């Protein structure tokens, strides 16, 4: 079975996390400017430099404030968070899969972390074996056979935006 939310996609931004949030907000008809989104979530005021001056510094931080401050832009986030090093990773991965499918069925936009490269992606659909998503390096969409390729150690970070 294939299920997709038509018209849901990420907005191309250097900060893929906010590009996903902006795409989800546009789908929900919540009109905020890019500047407002950056300011209202606090992201405009973040300077994150990894102690080793690693180029991943901008993405290597805890983004909880984007969830707490989302109400400033008219959204809330629910999600399942996990890492492949968690002892209950497979259980969390299954919970995330079930949550995303339910949200997509209800027309609620979702996004996740590292569905391809270590960036955020809007999840706009699913089928029996994986997600359909859009984001960095796949603006027009891409599928991921999440469970059929044995990638059970793939980190994930699915989140569900609710108005």
C-alpha positions as CSV (number, residue, x, y, z in Angstrom):
1,X,0.0,0.0,0.0
2,X,1.3,3.5,-0.9
3,X,0.2,6.6,0.9
4,X,1.4,10.2,0.2
5,X,0.6,13.7,1.3
6,X,0.3,15.7,-1.9
7,X,2.0,19.1,-1.8
8,X,4.2,18.4,1.2
9,X,7.9,19.1,0.6
10,X,10.8,20.7,2.3
11,X,11.9,24.3,1.6
12,X,15.5,24.4,0.4
13,X,17.5,26.1,3.2
14,X,21.1,25.7,4.4
15,X,19.6,24.8,7.8
16,X,17.7,21.7,6.7
17,X,15.9,21.4,10.0
18,X,14.2,24.7,9.5
19,X,13.7,23.9,5.8
20,X,11.6,20.9,7.0
21,X,9.7,22.9,9.5
22,X,9.0,25.7,7.0
23,X,7.8,23.1,4.4
24,X,5.5,21.5,7.0
25,X,4.2,25.0,8.1
26,X,3.5,25.9,4.5
27,X,1.6,22.6,4.0
28,X,-0.5,23.5,7.1
29,X,-1.1,27.0,5.8
30,X,0.7,28.6,8.7
31,X,2.3,31.7,7.1
32,X,5.5,32.8,8.7
33,X,8.5,34.4,7.0
34,X,11.9,32.7,7.0
35,X,13.2,35.5,9.3
36,X,10.4,35.0,11.7
37,X,10.9,31.3,11.8
38,X,14.6,31.6,12.5
39,X,14.0,34.2,15.2
40,X,10.9,32.7,16.9
41,X,12.7,29.3,17.2
42,X,15.8,30.9,18.5
43,X,17.9,29.4,15.7
44,X,19.0,32.9,14.6
45,X,20.8,33.3,17.8
46,X,22.7,30.0,17.9
47,X,26.4,29.8,17.4
48,X,27.6,26.3,17.6
49,X,31.2,25.4,17.0
50,X,32.3,21.9,17.7
51,X,35.2,21.7,20.0
52,X,37.4,20.2,17.3
53,X,36.1,22.8,14.8
54,X,34.3,20.0,12.9
55,X,32.3,21.2,9.9
56,X,29.3,19.3,11.3
57,X,29.1,21.8,14.2
58,X,25.9,23.4,12.9
59,X,24.1,20.1,13.1
60,X,25.8,18.6,16.1
61,X,23.7,20.1,18.8
62,X,20.6,19.3,20.7
63,X,17.7,21.0,19.0
64,X,15.1,20.7,21.8
65,X,14.6,24.5,21.8
66,X,13.1,24.3,18.2
67,X,10.4,22.1,19.7
68,X,9.8,24.2,22.8
69,X,9.8,27.5,20.9
70,X,7.7,26.1,17.9
71,X,4.6,27.5,19.5
72,X,5.9,31.0,18.7
73,X,5.3,30.1,15.0
74,X,2.1,28.2,15.5
75,X,3.3,24.5,15.7
76,X,4.1,21.8,18.2
77,X,6.3,18.7,17.6
78,X,5.8,15.2,18.9
79,X,8.4,12.6,18.0
80,X,10.4,9.5,18.6
81,X,14.1,10.0,19.2
82,X,16.7,7.3,19.2
83,X,20.2,6.4,18.2
84,X,21.6,3.1,16.9
85,X,23.6,2.8,20.2
86,X,20.3,2.7,22.3
87,X,19.6,-0.7,23.7
88,X,16.0,-0.4,22.6
89,X,16.8,1.0,19.2
90,X,14.7,-1.5,17.2
91,X,11.7,-0.9,19.4
92,X,12.1,2.9,18.9
93,X,12.5,2.5,15.2
94,X,9.3,0.4,15.0
95,X,7.5,3.0,17.1
96,X,8.7,5.8,14.8
97,X,7.6,3.8,11.7
98,X,4.1,3.3,13.2
99,X,3.9,7.0,14.3
100,X,4.9,8.3,10.9
101,X,2.4,6.1,9.1
102,X,-0.4,7.1,11.4
103,X,0.5,10.8,11.0
104,X,0.7,10.5,7.2
105,X,-2.7,8.7,7.2
106,X,-4.1,11.7,9.1
107,X,-2.5,14.2,6.8
108,X,-0.1,15.5,9.4
109,X,3.3,16.4,8.1
110,X,6.4,14.7,9.4
111,X,10.2,15.0,9.1
112,X,13.2,13.0,10.2
113,X,16.9,13.0,10.5
114,X,19.4,11.2,8.3
115,X,17.1,9.4,5.9
116,X,19.9,9.9,3.4
117,X,22.9,12.0,4.5
118,X,23.1,13.5,8.0
119,X,20.5,16.2,7.4
120,X,16.7,16.6,8.0
121,X,14.1,15.5,5.5
122,X,10.3,16.0,5.2
123,X,8.6,12.6,5.1
124,X,5.6,13.0,2.7
125,X,4.6,9.3,2.4
126,X,5.3,5.7,2.8
127,X,4.6,2.3,1.4
128,X,5.0,-1.3,2.7
129,X,8.8,-1.0,2.9
130,X,9.8,2.5,3.6
131,X,9.4,6.3,3.6
132,X,9.1,8.8,0.8
133,X,11.0,12.0,1.6
134,X,12.3,15.2,0.2
135,X,15.3,17.3,1.4
136,X,19.0,17.9,0.7
137,X,20.1,16.1,-2.5
138,X,16.6,14.9,-3.3
139,X,14.4,18.0,-3.8
140,X,12.0,16.1,-6.0
141,X,11.6,13.2,-3.6
142,X,13.2,9.8,-2.9
143,X,12.2,6.5,-1.4
144,X,14.0,4.6,1.4
145,X,13.5,0.9,1.8
146,X,13.8,1.3,5.6
147,X,13.3,-2.2,6.7
148,X,14.1,-4.3,3.7
149,X,17.7,-3.5,3.2
150,X,18.8,-4.5,6.7
151,X,19.5,-0.9,7.7
152,X,18.2,-1.5,11.2
153,X,21.2,0.4,12.6
154,X,20.3,3.6,10.7
155,X,19.9,6.5,13.1
156,X,16.5,8.2,12.9
157,X,14.8,11.2,14.3
158,X,11.2,11.2,13.0
159,X,9.1,14.1,14.3
160,X,5.5,15.0,13.7
161,X,4.3,18.5,13.4
162,X,0.9,19.3,14.8
163,X,-0.9,22.6,14.4
